[in-house]
Amino acid sequence: MKVYLNVLLALPFIFVSLTLKAQDTVLISDLIKQGQELNQQKNYTGAIEKYKSALKVEPENARANYEMAFALYLSGKGAEGIPYLEKAIKANTNAQLSAGAYSLLGSIYGGTNQLQKSIAAYVNGIKADSTNQRLYYNLGIAQYRAKQYSNAEKSFINALKLDTGYAASQRMYALVTFHQNKRAEALLGFCRFLMLEPNTTQSAEAFGNLQNILNGGSLKPEPGYKPSLTTKATADYQNKLLTKALSGFATRRYASPSDLLTAQLKAVFTALGTMPKDRYYFADYFYKLSQTEHLPTFARLISQKAYPENAKWLKDNTERVAELEKWIKGY
């Protein structure tokens, strides 16, 4: 009877303990939600206080640690968030939250120019969630800044496989191949980017790079960058292809810059598209475009930032533009 009484006496304490635990869980959830709302209002100080309160209740809470680091990052104190991210990664079993924590860690290290640590963080993030397109893109940016152009090219290709319509990935793919002097791939990449984003400041830069390639310009070797023998051989081969395809254009005369651009693109697209399939990304795609009546419209579309008369032409020829868009959607 005495033992039974002791059990009965213990039960209320168990119930109280469970109740308090449930209250703590609700409290933490509410504090995190309040912090997120303050973050959205750019009240980072208020958000940080909410996360501090949540972490007092449960110091190892993965979400609270992540949100604390994010608020610190947004408030310009990213480095202070690193210990919180390390706790979030250690305590968390959710792949997406882990990937987000590694991504933020990579951004913090990248912001302080610790590029190797930034790269390592993004790589770990991809291990946690290989379907995260943004991680591949951010990894490529860090590798680009570190002049690891060959690795960056692979990262941007992986990003494009996950989202072929993301213009920023397409632009960076074109840039990293351009920096390796792989001009055939760069030309196709810039054309694809300009198809996606034809009328921005970055479009003007991309079209300038495209013109540089078409006109046979050369890149000066970058200080600190040493391409591998394989990369150099690939670049030399691609440059010979383009030189052959564009030979004779310097002495030909065309009615307008757009007519010249159309002829140049047709020559290059035909040369690259009639090679073995899948040798270059987009080669087959642009070869098919070059065999249609839509190529002149495409040339005007991608050059409208450089040639204002083309912007006007596009407005005056909406039917031609619609036909090109229909072809693009079909492929």
Backbone torsions as a table, in degrees:
resi	resn	phi	psi	omega
1	MET	NA	-34.4	-179.5
2	LYS	-67.2	-42.5	179.0
3	VAL	-61.9	-44.4	179.9
4	TYR	-59.2	-40.0	179.1
5	LEU	-65.2	-40.2	178.8
6	ASN	-63.1	-39.2	178.1
7	VAL	-64.0	-43.4	179.4
8	LEU	-63.0	-38.7	178.7
9	LEU	-67.4	-32.0	-177.7
10	ALA	-75.4	-30.2	-174.7
11	LEU	-58.0	-43.8	178.9
12	PRO	-58.0	-35.5	179.3
13	PHE	-68.9	-35.0	176.9
14	ILE	-64.6	-45.6	180.0
15	PHE	-61.5	-41.8	179.3
16	VAL	-63.3	-42.5	-179.3
17	SER	-63.0	-44.9	179.0
18	LEU	-64.1	-38.3	179.4
19	THR	-64.3	-44.0	179.5
20	LEU	-63.5	-39.7	179.2
21	LYS	-62.5	-43.2	178.6
22	ALA	-63.9	-39.9	177.7
23	GLN	-63.8	-39.4	178.3
24	ASP	-61.5	-42.2	-179.5
25	THR	-62.0	-44.5	178.2
26	VAL	-64.1	-42.4	-179.8
27	LEU	-60.3	-45.9	-179.6
28	ILE	-62.7	-45.8	179.7
29	SER	-59.1	-43.9	-179.9
30	ASP	-65.5	-42.7	-178.9
31	LEU	-63.5	-40.8	179.0
32	ILE	-65.3	-42.8	179.1
33	LYS	-62.6	-42.9	178.3
34	GLN	-63.5	-39.8	177.8
35	GLY	-63.2	-40.7	179.0
36	GLN	-64.1	-39.3	178.3
37	GLU	-64.9	-40.6	177.6
38	LEU	-66.6	-35.9	176.4
39	ASN	-59.8	-45.6	-179.9
40	GLN	-62.6	-29.0	177.2
41	GLN	-85.1	2.6	-177.5
42	LYS	63.6	22.9	173.2
43	ASN	-93.1	74.1	-173.1
44	TYR	-68.3	-34.3	178.5
45	THR	-62.2	-45.6	178.2
46	GLY	-63.4	-41.1	179.7
47	ALA	-62.8	-44.0	-179.6
48	ILE	-59.6	-40.0	179.1
49	GLU	-64.2	-38.6	178.1
50	LYS	-63.6	-43.3	-179.4
51	TYR	-67.9	-35.1	176.2
52	LYS	-60.9	-41.9	179.6
53	SER	-64.1	-40.6	178.9
54	ALA	-64.7	-39.5	-177.6
55	LEU	-74.3	-21.3	173.5
56	LYS	-66.4	-35.4	179.2
57	VAL	-76.2	-42.9	-178.3
58	GLU	-142.0	89.4	-174.4
59	PRO	-59.1	-26.3	-175.7
60	GLU	-98.4	10.0	-178.4
61	ASN	-63.7	119.8	-173.0
62	ALA	-63.6	-46.3	-178.2
63	ARG	-64.5	-43.2	179.8
64	ALA	-64.0	-40.4	178.6
65	ASN	-65.3	-41.6	178.4
66	TYR	-63.3	-47.7	-178.1
67	GLU	-63.3	-36.7	176.2
68	MET	-60.9	-46.5	179.6
69	ALA	-62.9	-39.0	-179.3
70	PHE	-65.5	-43.1	178.7
71	ALA	-64.3	-40.0	177.7
72	LEU	-64.1	-41.1	178.9
73	TYR	-61.6	-45.9	-179.5
74	LEU	-66.3	-27.6	-179.8
75	SER	-87.2	5.1	178.5
76	GLY	87.3	14.4	-179.3
77	LYS	-121.0	47.4	-174.4
78	GLY	-56.5	-42.1	-177.1
79	ALA	-59.7	-33.1	178.9
80	GLU	-68.0	-17.7	-178.5
81	GLY	-84.8	-12.4	-175.7
82	ILE	-57.7	-47.8	178.8
83	PRO	-59.4	-34.9	178.8
84	TYR	-67.7	-39.0	178.5
85	LEU	-66.8	-38.6	178.0
86	GLU	-62.9	-37.5	176.2
87	LYS	-67.6	-41.7	-179.7
88	ALA	-61.4	-42.7	-179.8
89	ILE	-65.9	-42.9	-178.2
90	LYS	-66.1	-39.4	-173.9
91	ALA	-87.3	-13.9	-168.8
92	ASN	-95.4	144.4	175.2
93	THR	-117.5	3.3	-179.9
94	ASN	-90.7	122.4	-174.5
95	ALA	-61.0	-41.9	-177.0
96	GLN	-67.4	-40.9	178.5
97	LEU	-67.9	-39.5	176.5
98	SER	-61.1	-45.1	178.9
99	ALA	-61.5	-41.6	178.0
100	GLY	-63.6	-39.0	178.9
101	ALA	-66.3	-43.2	177.7
102	TYR	-64.7	-38.1	179.1
103	SER	-62.8	-44.6	178.0
104	LEU	-65.6	-38.6	176.7
105	LEU	-60.7	-42.2	177.7
106	GLY	-62.7	-38.8	178.7
107	SER	-66.4	-39.5	179.5
108	ILE	-64.8	-47.2	178.9
109	TYR	-65.4	-38.3	178.1
110	GLY	-63.6	-37.1	179.9
111	GLY	-66.6	-22.9	177.3
112	THR	-105.0	15.2	175.1
113	ASN	65.0	23.7	173.7
114	GLN	-92.7	74.7	-166.8
115	LEU	-67.8	-36.4	-179.9
116	GLN	-67.0	-38.7	175.9
117	LYS	-67.4	-37.0	177.7
118	SER	-62.9	-46.3	179.3
119	ILE	-60.5	-44.8	-179.4
120	ALA	-61.3	-39.5	179.7
121	ALA	-63.8	-45.3	-180.0
122	TYR	-65.6	-38.1	177.4
123	VAL	-61.1	-43.9	177.9
124	ASN	-64.6	-35.5	177.2
125	GLY	-62.8	-40.7	178.6
126	ILE	-66.3	-35.1	175.7
127	LYS	-62.6	-35.0	179.4
128	ALA	-74.4	-36.7	-177.8
129	ASP	-149.4	94.7	-175.9
130	SER	-76.3	-2.9	179.5
131	THR	-97.2	3.5	-175.5
132	ASN	-85.8	100.9	-177.1
133	GLN	-59.5	-38.8	-175.6
134	ARG	-64.2	-33.3	178.9
135	LEU	-64.1	-42.7	177.8
136	TYR	-63.2	-41.2	179.4
137	TYR	-63.2	-48.2	-179.7
138	ASN	-63.7	-38.3	176.1
139	LEU	-60.8	-44.4	178.5
140	GLY	-60.4	-39.6	178.8
141	ILE	-62.9	-45.3	179.8
142	ALA	-63.4	-41.4	178.6
143	GLN	-67.2	-37.4	176.5
144	TYR	-61.5	-45.6	179.5
145	ARG	-64.0	-31.1	179.1
146	ALA	-86.0	3.6	-179.7
147	LYS	63.3	29.1	173.1
148	GLN	-94.7	68.0	-168.3
149	TYR	-65.6	-36.9	-179.7
150	SER	-65.0	-43.4	177.6
151	ASN	-66.3	-39.9	179.2
152	ALA	-62.5	-38.5	178.4
153	GLU	-58.2	-44.5	179.3
154	LYS	-63.9	-39.3	-179.0
155	SER	-65.2	-42.3	-179.6
156	PHE	-70.8	-31.8	174.7
157	ILE	-63.3	-43.1	177.8
158	ASN	-63.6	-38.4	177.6
159	ALA	-63.8	-40.4	-179.4
160	LEU	-70.0	-31.1	176.8
161	LYS	-63.6	-31.3	-179.8
162	LEU	-85.0	-25.5	179.0
163	ASP	-154.0	92.7	-175.1
164	THR	-69.6	-17.6	-176.7
165	GLY	-97.4	7.3	-178.4
166	TYR	-83.2	105.3	-171.9
167	ALA	-61.4	-36.0	-177.7
168	ALA	-63.0	-41.1	176.7
169	SER	-64.1	-40.1	-179.8
170	GLN	-64.5	-42.3	178.8
171	ARG	-62.2	-44.3	-177.4
172	MET	-70.1	-34.4	174.6
173	TYR	-59.6	-44.7	179.1
174	ALA	-63.0	-41.7	-178.3
175	LEU	-66.0	-42.6	-176.9
176	VAL	-70.7	-32.3	175.1
177	THR	-71.6	-35.2	176.8
178	PHE	-63.3	-42.1	179.4
179	HIS	-67.5	-22.5	175.1
180	GLN	-87.8	1.1	-178.5
181	ASN	65.9	21.6	176.0
182	LYS	-87.6	82.5	-164.1
183	ARG	-75.9	-26.6	177.2
184	ALA	-67.1	-47.9	179.1
185	GLU	-65.0	-38.9	179.4
186	ALA	-64.0	-43.3	-180.0
187	LEU	-60.1	-46.6	179.2
188	LEU	-64.1	-38.5	178.8
189	GLY	-64.8	-43.1	179.0
190	PHE	-65.9	-37.7	177.7
191	CYS	-62.7	-42.8	179.2
192	ARG	-65.6	-42.0	178.3
193	PHE	-61.9	-44.5	-178.9
194	LEU	-67.2	-26.6	173.8
195	MET	-67.1	-39.2	-179.2
196	LEU	-78.4	-36.3	-173.8
197	GLU	-140.1	82.1	-171.8
198	PRO	-88.1	-8.2	-167.8
199	ASN	-138.7	52.6	177.4
200	THR	-130.7	176.0	176.5
201	THR	-60.3	-40.6	178.4
202	GLN	-67.6	-27.5	176.2
203	SER	-64.4	-40.3	179.2
204	ALA	-62.1	-42.3	178.4
205	GLU	-64.7	-44.2	-178.6
206	ALA	-63.7	-40.9	179.4
207	PHE	-67.2	-35.9	175.2
208	GLY	-60.6	-41.5	177.4
209	ASN	-66.5	-38.8	177.5
210	LEU	-61.9	-44.3	178.1
211	GLN	-63.1	-39.0	177.4
212	ASN	-57.8	-43.0	-179.9
213	ILE	-67.3	-46.6	-177.9
214	LEU	-64.4	-30.1	-178.2
215	ASN	-94.3	9.1	173.4
216	GLY	75.7	24.1	177.7
217	GLY	-67.6	166.1	-178.9
218	SER	-125.7	147.5	177.8
219	LEU	-90.6	135.5	174.0
220	LYS	-75.9	139.1	178.1
221	PRO	-58.0	135.0	-178.9
222	GLU	-83.7	136.5	175.5
223	PRO	-60.7	131.4	177.2
224	GLY	88.5	-6.0	179.8
225	TYR	-108.8	124.7	179.0
226	LYS	-124.7	102.1	-179.9
227	PRO	-67.6	150.1	177.0
228	SER	-71.0	165.1	178.7
229	LEU	-62.3	-35.1	178.7
230	THR	-65.0	-43.7	178.9
231	THR	-63.5	-42.6	179.0
232	LYS	-62.5	-42.0	179.7
233	ALA	-64.7	-42.0	178.5
234	THR	-63.2	-43.5	179.7
235	ALA	-62.8	-43.4	179.8
236	ASP	-62.3	-42.1	-179.2
237	TYR	-64.2	-45.1	-179.8
238	GLN	-64.3	-39.7	-179.7
239	ASN	-65.3	-35.6	177.1
240	LYS	-66.4	-39.3	177.7
241	LEU	-59.7	-46.7	-178.5
242	LEU	-67.9	-40.6	179.8
243	THR	-59.6	-42.5	179.1
244	LYS	-66.0	-43.8	-177.8
245	ALA	-65.9	-32.6	-174.8
246	LEU	-101.2	5.1	-179.7
247	SER	-63.0	136.4	177.5
248	GLY	96.2	-14.7	-177.8
249	PHE	-69.3	-25.9	-178.5
250	ALA	-64.6	-25.8	-177.4
251	THR	-101.9	-3.2	-179.6
252	ARG	-90.2	154.7	-179.6
253	ARG	-119.7	137.5	-179.0
254	TYR	-128.9	155.9	-175.0
255	ALA	-65.6	-30.0	-177.6
256	SER	-152.4	162.4	175.5
257	PRO	-57.9	-33.6	179.9
258	SER	-67.6	-37.7	177.2
259	ASP	-65.7	-40.2	177.0
260	LEU	-63.1	-46.2	-179.4
261	LEU	-60.7	-41.9	179.0
262	THR	-60.5	-44.3	-179.4
263	ALA	-66.2	-41.4	179.1
264	GLN	-63.3	-44.8	-179.4
265	LEU	-64.9	-39.5	179.2
266	LYS	-62.3	-41.6	179.7
267	ALA	-64.2	-44.6	-178.5
268	VAL	-70.3	-46.2	-179.2
269	PHE	-61.1	-37.6	179.2
270	THR	-67.8	-43.6	-179.4
271	ALA	-63.3	-44.6	-176.8
272	LEU	-78.8	-31.3	-176.5
273	GLY	-79.6	-16.6	179.8
274	THR	-97.2	7.1	173.9
275	MET	-82.9	175.4	176.8
276	PRO	-52.0	138.7	-174.8
277	LYS	-59.8	148.5	175.9
278	ASP	65.5	16.1	176.5
279	ARG	-68.8	-41.5	177.9
280	TYR	-127.7	138.8	177.0
281	TYR	-59.7	135.3	176.1
282	PHE	75.0	-3.4	-177.2
283	ALA	-61.8	-46.8	-179.1
284	ASP	-65.9	-38.6	-179.7
285	TYR	-60.5	-50.6	-177.5
286	PHE	-74.4	-25.5	174.1
287	TYR	-63.6	-43.9	177.7
288	LYS	-61.6	-39.9	178.1
289	LEU	-63.4	-39.0	-177.0
290	SER	-66.7	-18.5	-179.9
291	GLN	-91.3	5.0	-179.5
292	THR	-108.6	172.8	176.8
293	GLU	-80.6	-0.3	-175.6
294	HIS	-87.9	-8.7	-175.5
295	LEU	-60.4	-43.0	177.9
296	PRO	-60.0	-37.6	177.7
297	THR	-65.6	-42.0	177.7
298	PHE	-59.8	-43.4	179.3
299	ALA	-60.5	-39.6	178.0
300	ARG	-70.3	-37.3	179.8
301	LEU	-60.9	-48.8	-174.0
302	ILE	-78.6	-12.2	-177.9
303	SER	-108.5	7.7	-173.4
304	GLN	-65.2	-27.3	179.1
305	LYS	-72.3	-33.2	-179.2
306	ALA	-86.1	-33.0	-177.8
307	TYR	-119.1	96.9	-177.6
308	PRO	-55.3	-29.7	-179.7
309	GLU	-64.3	-26.0	178.3
310	ASN	-73.7	-34.0	175.5
311	ALA	-60.7	-40.5	177.8
312	LYS	-67.1	-42.5	179.9
313	TRP	-59.5	-41.8	-179.9
314	LEU	-63.2	-37.5	177.7
315	LYS	-69.0	-34.3	-178.0
316	ASP	-83.3	-11.6	-176.6
317	ASN	-127.6	57.6	-176.0
318	THR	-63.1	-30.2	179.9
319	GLU	-67.2	-40.8	178.2
320	ARG	-64.9	-39.6	178.5
321	VAL	-65.7	-42.2	179.3
322	ALA	-62.5	-37.5	178.6
323	GLU	-66.0	-40.7	176.6
324	LEU	-63.3	-45.7	-179.8
325	GLU	-61.2	-37.2	177.9
326	LYS	-64.4	-41.1	178.1
327	TRP	-64.7	-42.9	-179.8
328	ILE	-60.6	-45.0	179.4
329	LYS	-63.9	-33.4	179.9
330	GLY	-69.8	-21.3	-179.5
331	TYR	-116.1	NA	NA
